[in-house]
Amino acid sequence: MIRFSGELVHWEASGENPQFRFLDQTNLREKTIHCDAETMRLALGNQTFEKRHIEGKAAQLSPISDVWLCVGRLHIFQKYQVSVSSPSPQSKRIQGQVIEADGETGQIVYLVRGKRSYLTIEPGLAREMAESLSKMQTVEINGDYHYDRIKRYYLKD
């Protein structure tokens, strides 16, 4: 079994042979991974073709085979740039794709260029994000936030 990550090049979510191709960042070659139709429909069914990245796990069909099958859930996301300038010293610019959100604690996990980051935000906002994630929607965080020391979480400016 391998973990894969790279730029999504092409996919066929429906038909007899659901599969996707991505650019493997380790050797800069395209690799094809076959999935079942349901996994492809959930992950890529309603996606528009933009610069997307994909990561997940895959297993070889047999030890000598060059056919790879996806294992578990695929994660599709957009890569973002991190801006350095902040409008005020207390404020922090946060931009990325939210992959987990807890509405009770306000804890979220978001990706920036494939790197996981953790942040505690207003629980109401995290709850909205969690609801959208449960509906398999893409959730993004983008804006300036400042830390409230009394409430102990970040608030949107």
N, C-alpha and C positions, 0 to 999 in steps of 0.2 A: 504494500500500500504506500502511496506517495501523497504528499500535500502539494497542490499546484496553485500557482498564482500568476496572473499575467493579463495583458490587454486582450479583450474579447475581439476577435477578428470577424467571425461569421457564426451563425447558428441556424439550425432547422428545428423549430420547436414542435412541428407536427409532421405527419407522414409516417412511412414505414421505418425510417432510420433516424430517430431524433438524436442530434449530436450538436456539438459546438467545437469551434477551433479557437485557440488562443495563442498568443505569442509568448512562448516560454522565456522568461527573463534570464534564466541561467545559461541557456545556450543560444538564445535569439532565433529559435526555430519554431515553426507552427506545430502545435500538437493537437490531435483530434481526440475528443473524449465522447463516448456514447453514453446516453442516459435513457431512462424510461420516459415515456411520453408525459406522465403526470408530473415528474420532477421538472422537466423542461417547460411544461405549461406554467407551473407555479413560479419558476424562476425567471423565465424569459418570454412568457406568453404575451404580455402586454407592453413589453419594453420597446422603446423606439431605438433605432440604431444610432447611437451616439458613441462617443469615446467612453466605453465602459470597461471596467476591470472585473475579473472573475477570480474567485478562489474557492477551494474545496479540497476534497480527497478523491482519489481514484485508485482502482486496483486493476492489475493485469488480468485478462481473460484466462491466460495460462502462463506458466513461467517463460515459455519461449515465444509467446504471442506479442505482437506489436499493437494489439487492440486494448484500449483502456476503457473501463467502465466507471462511471461516477458512483461514489459511495456517500450516502447521506444528502444533506441539503447544500445547494450551491449558494454562494454569496456573491451578488452582483452589486457593484458600487462605482461611483465616479471619483476620480482622483481630484483633489483640490490643492491649490497653492496656499501657503500660509503667508499672510501679510505681516510685516514687521511693525509698521506704524500703528500706534494706538492713539485715539483722540485725547485721552487723559491718562495720567500715570496710574490711577486706581482701576482703570478699565482694561479689559482684555478682549481682543478680537478672537472669536471662535467661529470656525467654519469647517464643516465636514458632514459626513453621513452618519446618522444615529443608527446603531444596530441593536441596542438594548436600552430599555427605559423602565424604571420602577416608579410607579405613580405614588407609592406610599412614602418612600424615602427621598424621592427626587433625584436619585442616582441615575446617570445615563452613561452609556459607553458609545463613543463615536470614533470614526475612522478618519484620519488625515494621512493621505498618501500611503495607505495600507497599514499605518501604525495605530494601535488602539490607544485611546485616551479616555480618562474617566473624569466626570464632573458632577457636582451636585447642584441642581438648579431648583427653581420653584416647583414644588410637587404637582401643582395644577398643570403646569406646562409639560412636565414629565408624563403625567397621566394622559394628556392628549397625544403625546408622542407614542406611548405604549399602546393606546387604542388604534392608532394608525398602523403601527407595526403589526398588531394582531390581525389586521385586515390585509397583510402582505403588501402594504404600500411603502414606497421609499420615503424616508423621513430625513430631512436635512436640518442642520443647525447652522445659522449664519447671522452673525451680528456681534455687537459690542456688549459685554457683560461686565458687571462689577460685583465684587464680593461684599456681602452684607455681613459684618462680624456678629451682629446681634442674632440674625436669623440663621446664620451659618450655611448659607448657600449663595450661588450667583444669581443676580437679577439682571434682566435685560435692560440696557440703557434706553 
